[in-house]
Amino acid sequence: MQGSFEYKLDGNGDAIVLGIDLDSVSAKALARLDRYISWADILKLTENDPEAAYAAERLHTVLQHLGQ
C-alpha cells in the first residue's frame, strides 16, 4: 500500500518554511529508511561543512522521532 506524502516549500533566503503532510504508512517508511543511512559516513563527509553536518544531525533526529 502506498502512503500519502506531500510537502510544501515556501519562502526564500533565510526565511524558508517546509511543511510536510504524510500518513502513518509514509512516516513508518521514513523511519525505516533511517536505518539504511550511514550517518557516520555522512558526518565524516560533512566534517568541513558544519551547516550540512548540523542539518544531517537534525534530519536523523526527525527520522528517529517518526519511528516512535
C-alpha positions as CSV (number, residue, x, y, z in Angstrom):
1,M,0.0,0.0,0.0
2,Q,1.4,3.4,-1.0
3,G,1.1,6.1,1.6
4,S,0.5,9.8,1.1
5,F,3.4,12.2,1.2
6,E,3.1,15.8,0.3
7,Y,5.4,18.7,1.0
8,K,5.3,22.5,0.5
9,L,8.3,24.8,0.5
10,D,7.6,28.5,0.9
11,G,9.9,31.5,1.1
12,N,13.5,32.1,0.1
13,G,16.8,33.3,1.6
14,D,16.9,32.9,5.3
15,A,13.1,32.6,5.7
16,I,12.1,29.2,4.4
17,V,9.2,27.2,5.7
18,L,8.9,23.5,5.0
19,G,5.5,21.8,5.5
20,I,5.1,18.0,5.3
21,D,1.9,16.1,5.3
22,L,2.1,12.3,5.4
23,D,0.2,9.4,6.7
24,S,1.4,6.8,9.1
25,V,2.4,4.4,6.3
26,S,4.9,7.0,4.9
27,A,6.0,8.0,8.4
28,K,6.9,4.4,9.2
29,A,8.7,4.0,5.9
30,L,10.8,7.1,6.5
31,A,11.6,5.8,10.0
32,R,12.8,2.5,8.4
33,L,14.8,4.4,5.8
34,D,16.8,6.0,8.7
35,R,18.2,2.5,9.4
36,Y,19.8,2.3,5.9
37,I,21.5,5.6,6.0
38,S,25.1,5.6,7.3
39,W,25.1,8.6,9.4
40,A,28.7,8.2,10.5
41,D,29.7,8.3,6.8
42,I,27.6,11.4,6.3
43,L,29.1,13.2,9.3
44,K,32.6,12.3,8.0
45,L,31.8,13.7,4.6
46,T,30.5,16.9,6.1
47,E,33.2,17.5,8.6
48,N,34.3,20.6,6.7
49,D,30.8,21.9,6.3
50,P,29.3,22.5,9.8
51,E,25.9,23.7,8.5
52,A,25.5,20.4,6.5
53,A,26.6,18.3,9.4
54,Y,24.1,20.1,11.7
55,A,21.3,19.6,9.1
56,A,22.2,15.9,8.8
57,E,22.0,15.5,12.6
58,R,18.6,17.2,12.7
59,L,17.3,15.1,9.8
60,H,18.5,12.0,11.7
61,T,16.6,13.1,14.8
62,V,13.4,13.8,12.8
63,L,13.5,10.4,11.2
64,Q,14.0,8.7,14.6
65,H,11.0,10.6,16.0
66,L,8.9,9.4,13.1
67,G,9.5,5.8,14.3
68,Q,8.2,6.5,17.8
